[in-house]
Amino acid sequence: MFAKVTSLGVTGLAGYLVQVETDLSGGLPQFNLVGLPDSAVKESSERVRSAVKNLHYQWPASRITVNLAPADVRKTGPVYDLPVFIGILAAQGKLPAAGPQRAFLGELGLDGALRPVSGVLPMALAAVQQGVTELYVPAENAAEAAVAEGLTVYPARSAQDVVLHLCGAEPIAPAQADGYDENGVWLGPDMADVRGQGEARRALEIAAAGGHNLLLVGPPGTGKSMLAKRLPGILPPLTYDEALETSAIYSVAGLLRGGLVKTRPFRSPHHSVSSTALAGGGTVPRPGEISLAHNGVLFLDELPEFARDTLEVLRQPLEDGAVTVSRVHGTATYPCKFMLVAAMNPCKCGYLGHPTRECTCTPSAIEQYRRRISGPLLDRIDLHVEALPVEYEDLAAEQGGEPSAAVRARVVAARALQRQRYHALPGVRCNAQLPGSVLRQYCRMTPAAEKLLRGAFERLGYSARAYDRILRVARTAADLDGSEVLDSVHLSEALQYRSLDRKFGIR
């Protein structure tokens, strides 16, 4: 007796079909699971056996062989419990043949209850591409699976629900996909709460409008973390495609609950985070913090407190927008186009250059503190901004600063100009992603701006990377002004955001 049931697997962010083949033959009772399963998959035999008995079905007293094809791809996780359960009942003739148009996935409890699994969204998208029309999943995974267009998703609370549905006794109502609003309202922290810090607020707006990386330097209590946490509120809302990309990453990481991710991610790992947790990894490659921040913000508070080797992991992903994680059990590539926002004190005690408090650090201590951050990493940060202590008048004012909604409107308008300008460039959504090969084409300068930029480079000796990043920031400043040509005022502002290169030894 033989039965074949369709299921799914995922490697990185790519889903693929898995055929669960079940064969019942003569011989001593035995259960064999083959097809390169990991420990979690091998243990499914005990979960399925208990579920079959506790749901009052008969466990076959014969030799059971279950093959997970393709056999040369490693299978991970408890996602195959339900298809193995269905395959055993179908091989006994207690269920009709499922057919290739139906796919099953889910973890079984010993009582037959279905538990959610990770990676359902990319698996559902792959199912549509492979011609699957019906997908049976745990109820908690139904919302994310229903995102896949052209797929009927059946949410089940237990394996018994699936059996009764396949027999026609108690049909399961299909899950309905939630609508997606690309103009969602931001309900998080508002920029109106920020008092003073006019220069830092302007830098935040430019960073949001162009997708630039930002470094905030200043004494404790000046609002660096407060500003960073309000950055997602002035970024443009996620488009549907961006939400789909981000949700797929969160699904693989097991962090997606419900439908699509609707707000831009804001990840703020503690400075004790390891390089593996930041870039991704594990026995089976999983996305790290930089991939979880895809299409959003990665905030590193107290930047010099991070281990240097951990920070150096960021250098290649900041340039490429993707990270490849290689381990013994496989290789996975995850996207990581994020905005890096970092905050740091000017010295160990935090009061170097403070107008009223004296710094207690020795020159050697200051130098050692700054050496924790490499020059190549800082060179990849477009905007270096000094957050000064807030004046009493600003703190005591009855009204705060400009609200996030007003700032976001200008950012959205600037991003719209960029989308229209770069529509022919694949993968370019904002100025920060503009390739160096076409930078001069889209960053035409007036003679006065050209002269200003030439003088700054001859005098200050910036790197070639800094030259490109200054042009991109100036392009964003011009977009906020609605200008297609870079003028001297735009170059002056872009150069101003590199002034800390010399003041704090950042090159």
C-alpha positions, -999 to 999 in steps of 0.1 A, spaced: 0 0 0 14 33 -11 4 70 -8 20 102 -19 13 136 -2 27 170 -12 44 192 13 69 221 12 103 231 26 124 262 26 160 270 22 170 305 30 140 325 16 133 300 -13 105 275 -9 104 242 -27 81 212 -30 86 180 -9 69 147 -18 61 127 13 59 91 0 45 65 24 48 27 19 32 0 40 47 -34 35 50 -68 52 74 -76 79 80 -68 115 64 -35 126 90 -7 120 90 30 111 117 43 88 120 79 78 145 87 50 153 116 28 180 134 47 159 144 78 173 163 107 166 154 144 133 173 145 121 155 114 132 121 127 112 126 159 80 131 139 75 93 140 67 95 178 45 125 174 26 110 145 22 77 162 7 92 193 -16 115 173 -29 86 153 -37 66 184 -51 95 204 -75 104 176 -87 68 176 -73 57 143 -54 24 139 -17 24 137 -6 0 110 10 -32 123 35 -34 94 67 -20 81 63 17 74 87 36 51 84 73 46 106 90 20 110 128 18 119 137 -18 141 152 -31 163 129 -10 195 150 -15 181 182 2 183 183 40 148 186 56 145 206 88 119 213 114 86 197 124 67 209 93 63 174 79 43 160 108 9 166 92 18 153 57 33 121 73 0 117 93 -21 121 61 1 98 42 -2 69 67 -40 72 68 -41 74 30 -18 44 26 -43 24 47 -72 35 25 -89 56 52 -85 88 32 -89 95 -5 -57 103 -25 -47 139 -18 -35 147 -53 -7 170 -63 -28 201 -61 -31 198 -23 -2 205 1 0 200 38 23 213 65 23 217 103 36 203 136 15 178 155 9 176 192 6 142 208 -32 147 209 -34 156 172 -35 194 177 -17 214 150 10 239 161 24 267 140 57 264 121 81 289 106 87 298 70 51 293 58 50 325 37 79 316 14 66 281 12 31 293 2 46 315 -25 66 285 -38 34 264 -38 16 288 -61 46 287 -86 45 248 -85 8 246 -93 -5 238 -59 -40 252 -54 -49 241 -19 -28 245 12 -36 230 47 -18 248 75 -22 253 113 -47 280 120 -20 304 134 -2 303 101 -33 309 79 -30 347 77 5 347 63 -2 318 39 -33 336 26 -11 364 13 -1 341 -17 -25 349 -45 -41 320 -63 -39 297 -33 -69 285 -12 -57 282 24 -75 259 49 -67 267 85 -70 237 109 -68 234 146 -61 197 146 -53 168 122 -89 156 128 -102 188 111 -81 180 80 -93 144 80 -130 153 82 -125 180 55 -109 155 31 -137 130 37 -163 157 31 -178 154 65 -170 188 80 -155 212 54 -131 239 66 -138 275 57 -109 289 37 -89 317 52 -93 352 37 -63 374 30 -61 407 48 -60 438 27 -28 458 26 -28 496 30 3 512 15 -6 545 31 -7 532 67 -8 557 96 22 557 119 12 550 155 46 549 171 67 576 188 63 611 172 89 637 163 68 663 181 82 649 213 117 660 204 127 694 218 154 714 201 180 695 181 173 714 149 204 702 131 199 665 141 162 667 131 172 680 96 198 652 93 172 626 102 149 640 75 177 638 49 186 603 60 149 592 57 145 609 23 175 593 8 179 561 28 213 572 41 232 558 71 235 582 101 258 586 131 247 607 161 276 619 184 269 638 216 269 638 254 245 616 274 209 628 276 209 649 244 182 627 228 202 605 204 182 574 211 150 593 212 157 606 177 166 572 163 135 556 176 114 582 158 130 576 124 106 548 113 77 573 117 91 596 91 101 569 66 77 562 37 52 534 44 61 499 32 50 492 -3 33 458 -9 65 443 -24 86 456 5 61 442 30 62 408 12 101 407 13 102 417 50 74 393 60 92 364 43 123 370 64 103 372 96 84 341 86 117 321 82 129 335 115 97 324 132 88 359 142 58 365 119 24 364 136 -6 372 115 -4 386 80 22 409 64 45 431 83 29 465 80 55 489 95 92 493 88 113 472 111 133 489 138 159 465 153 181 476 182 204 448 194 223 451 226 260 458 224 268 423 236 253 408 204 276 383 186 287 386 150 266 354 142 234 370 158 241 402 138 248 386 104 228 354 107 239 318 111 233 288 133 235 251 125 208 257 99 214 293 85 189 317 99 185 355 93 203 378 117 196 413 129 208 430 97 183 409 77 155 414 102 161 452 96 156 448 59 136 477 45 139 494 79 163 506 105 192 489 124 200 511 155 233 505 173 233 525 205 266 530 222 285 521 190 320 518 205 308 493 231 301 467 204 329 442 198 351 453 169 348 420 150 310 423 153 310 457 138 333 447 110 306 422 99 285 451 87 310 464 61 301 440 32 263 440 38 262 478 39 277 478 4 260 448 -12 225 449 5 227 411 10 245 386 32 254 350 25 256 327 55 275 294 49 273 265 74 279 228 73 242 221 66 238 246 39 242 281 25 216 308 25 215 344 11 193 369 28 186 405 17 197 433 41 190 467 26 187 486 59 195 521 72 222 520 98 217 545 126 243 546 153 248 567 184 279 572 205 295 596 231 324 617 221 346 600 247 343 573 274 329 597 301 307 613 275 315 650 281 342 659 257 334 693 243 304 698 266 297 735 273 293 732 311 307 698 322 344 689 322 357 658 305 376 635 328 392 613 301 429 613 294 440 618 258 451 581 256 416 570 269 399 592 243 421 577 215 415 542 227 377 548 228 376 560 192 398 532 179 371 507 187 354 518 155 373 513 123 377 540 96 363 518 68 330 513 87 326 550 96 334 558 59 302 539 50 281 562 72 269 592 51 258 616 78 279 624 110 258 647 132 266 662 166 237 662 191 243 692 214 228 697 248 192 711 247 187 747 258 163 754 287 140 774 265 134 745 242 127 721 271 103 745 288 84 754 256 47 744 256 48 730 221 73 705 208 88 702 174 73 695 140 52 663 141 62 631 122 33 634 98 45 667 84 81 654 80 69 622 65 50 641 38 82 658 26 101 625 27 74 607 7 75 635 -19 113 632 -22 111 594 -25 85 598 -52 109 619 -72 136 592 -68 113 564 -79 104 583 -110 141 592 -117 154 557 -112 126 536 -127 150 522 -153 176 511 -127 167 477 -113 169 474 -75 174 512 -70 147 527 -48 164 557 -32 195 578 -35 216 558 -11 213 528 -35 224 547 -65 254 529 -82 286 547 -86 286 540 -123 257 563 -129 262 587 -100 275 616 -122 247 612 -146 221 618 -119 241 643 -98 248 672 -122 262 702 -104 264 739 -110 299 754 -116 298 769 -81 289 735 -65 317 718 -85 342 744 -73 331 740 -37 334 702 -38 368 703 -55 382 727 -28 368 705 0 385 674 -14 418 691 -20 419 705 15 404 676 35 415 645 15 383 625 15 383 590 2 366 580 -31 338 563 -12 333 596 8 331 615 -25 303 592 -38 284 594 -5 286 632 -4 271 634 -38 243 611 -28 235 632 3 236 664 -18 212 647 -43 188 641 -14 190 676 -2 182 688 -37 153 665 -39 138 679 -7 142 713 -24 126 700 -56 158 708 -76 172 685 -103 206 702 -103 229 702 -73 237 738 -62 264 750 -38 238 751 -9 232 714 -13 269 705 -14 276 727 16 250 709 36 264 675 25 299 685 34 287 698 68 276 663 77 312 652 73 327 678 95 330 654 124 356 635 104 382 659 117 366 671 150 363 636 164 390 619 144 365 601 121 378 597 85 
